Amino acid sequence: MPGSVVSLRPANVAVLRPAEQMFDDMLAGWAGQQSSRLLSPVTIRAREGAVRRFAEFCATLPWEWTATDVEEWTAQLLSGPRPKAPSSIRGYQNAVALFCSYLTDSRYGWAEACLEAFGTHPVQVCHEWNTAIHVSDHEARPSVRPLTRMEVQALFDHADDRVDFARTSKRKGWTALFRDATLFKVIYAYGLRRREVAMLDLHDFTRNAAVPEFGAFGVCNVRWGKATRGSQPRRRAVVTVFDWTGPVLAEYVDDVLPRFKVADDAMLWPTERQSRVSGSYIGSRFAEYRDALGLDPVLHPHCLRHSYVTHLIEDGFDPLFVQQQVGHRWGSTTALYTGVSGDYRNSVLRRALDQAFTAPASASADGSEGQQG
């Protein structure tokens, strides 16, 4: 079985540091078990990092952990000048709980191996009374909000100004600046997450027969949507809704992308080193532009996705259409993303009140209904 003690610790091999080696073998076995479930390497590494941090906090190894260790660790995560967010703490606790479940599963043999080597065995240290549960649909900080239309335009203008300045100054990095300016516009134009936009290729854009005026960029086929419960990345087709999207992409693809001269000519956002731009790079570039504009420092690229949802709702698009565009399974999630402006809410209220309390045109002057002949 993937991750079993038998496959990782041959009986005829002696080690110099048996305790530390046992812990490393446990983590390697757990990684193998998760890989056989087709979990993302990113997820596996993140979980291993959380478990190693917990072990470092406890200064003990898994067969010595107790439930009290989890409670003290959580208290430490909540303390200090920058306490961890509830979602982060829940993720850390979940990683430790999954690791302990793996170790205590008799099919993998770790409990018996620890009992033979150290006279004790690992137990499940996370339970319903010392771990956080997910009771809220939305745990984001309230200051993380959609950008207004003026803020979105200011961001795009600033990015374009950076390109123009570098280009007229004949600076070497203007192509990267042009790439980044286009990338941010694509995030907003299709409501994409960072990984979704970073993994786009040229062939992910196709025509939409229903809207031929958008040309080759009528549909964006997202292949790296957010996965759930260890599944493969979910796919969705996002139709183009803004008429400026096609010309923006066409200019970049025709005039700028060939200048990178990458071996993989399908890659949409290459770097000078022939690799794709990363999510962390997108975040740092966004932060640079955000700070230059004096926007709230808590804003990040995902706010452009929130802005996309908000502005489509304000423009009268059907909520189900918006939900399908951004790939949400539930309409309630899309509603949480929506931060409609006060003007929009007031106009909706005004229309509703007018329809409810304005007399029909056919009513007589005294308020009675007219008689039909």
Salt bridges, closest charged atoms under 4 A:
ASP24 OD1 - ARG52 NH2 3.31
ASP25 OD2 - ARG9 NH1 2.63
GLU48 OE2 - ARG52 NE 3.06
ASP105 OD2 - ARG107 NH2 2.68
GLU139 OE1 - ARG90 NH2 2.94
GLU151 OE1 - ARG145 NH1 2.88
ASP160 OD1 - LYS185 NZ 2.86
ASP180 OD1 - ARG179 NE 2.94
ASP180 OD2 - ARG285 NE 2.75
GLU196 OE2 - ARG193 NH1 2.49
GLU196 OE2 - ARG236 NH1 2.86
ASP201 OD2 - HIS203 NE2 3.65
ASP201 OD2 - ARG223 NH2 3.07
ASP201 OD1 - ARG276 NH2 2.81
ASP204 OD1 - ARG223 NE 2.64
GLU288 OE2 - ARG162 NH1 2.81
GLU288 OE1 - ARG285 NH1 3.20
ASP291 OD1 - ARG290 NE 2.95
GLU314 OE1 - ARG149 NH2 3.28
ASP315 OD1 - ARG149 NH2 2.89
ASP354 OD1 - ARG350 NE 3.12
